[in-house]
Amino acid sequence: MQTGRAQEGRGWRGVGLVGAGVVTVALAGVMLTRALTGSGPAGADASPAAIEARVEAAVSAARAQTLQGRHDRAEAILRDALDRDPSSADLRIALAECLLDQDRPAEAYEQYNEAIGLTPDRAELHAAAGTVASVAGLLERAEAHYRTAQTLDPTNPKHALNLGVIERTLGKPDAARADLLRAAQLAPTLAVAWGALADLSLDENRLDMAEHYIAKALALEPDRPAWRLTHARILRRQGDPERAAVMLAALSDEQDRPDPIILRERALCLGLLGRQDEAAALYDRACQTGHPDPAVQAELLYEAALWHERLGQTARASDFAAQAADLGDPRAARLRDRLARGG
């Protein structure tokens, strides 16, 4: 998981749902919903076949509501079904996905965890729970689920990759390296494993190893911006900011809306080349483009303020510092106050 990276779509969707091929059932109202989910008087058929039919009907009905954007109705259907059949892992998974659609990852994780309690030996379910736990900020729980997934399915490179990435995030570089190498050995064409190894080596200033790994990633995916950005960072750290700046300029020009992290890296290279005005202008552009993570955006604004202060552009520096301070950056608040005092 590279810092500042753009996040991809939810790869955990669709894990383990019952009735994936069931024809979607449209609901006319609450009475039909209750008939489909099996809600009703106690003592209804509890045979495995009847339970399976109720679960399939509920999941299909909820899916129909989701497709129409009625997430609250889908949630109600699934919760009603769970009241009737609380031991259905597939209902728990369906409810988890419904909660994810509503940007409620912590609640979704609870449902995945309940599903795992019912079916503990499903590697893909642990992997899904790990991803949702990571989104919810429960990184230690994510690590535990990814480790279990790898134990249950040791030949699947995805599990080793996920584990290595989360271990790196948790500040466990040795463990991360071992698991990322395992992923790369299991799937030598898995570019993301080589790219992650390159980033990890760059973190540790092991530039030769970083260059070796990023070459493998680029050989597999030569046009992926993340690998080209990592390559440029390696070049800058190796003392070749000019080559890195040229590479990043080409990369920026290819994009209608360049990644602000790419613009920042290009600015750093230009700064090393003594092209201070151009570096500051790139920081301006990066801040205007904006980053979805407020913490990263605050860091960009703070760095832009520092560049403009170096150039003697106090008003611009104060403006950027104030914006960063508003996003909660304490360094920016101190810089804003210092500039306001004229010091």
Protein Blocks (a to p, Z undefined) as FASTA:
>chain_A
ZZhiacdddfkgoihiahklgccdddfbfklmmmmnopacehiafbfklmmmmmmmmmmm
mmmmmmnopamlmmmmmmmmmmmmmmbmklmmmmmmmmmmnopaklmmmmmmmmmmmmmm
bmklmmmmmmmmmmnopamlmmmmmmmmmmmmmmbmklmmmmmmmmmmnopaklmmmmmm
mmmmmmmmlmklmmmmmmmmmmnopaklmmmmmmmmmmmmmmlmklmmmmmmmmmmnopa
klmmmmmmmmmmmpmbdcfklmmmmmmmmmmnopamlmmmmmmmmmmnopablklmmmmm
mmmmmmmmmnopaklmmmmmmmmmmnopaklmmmmmmmmnoZZ
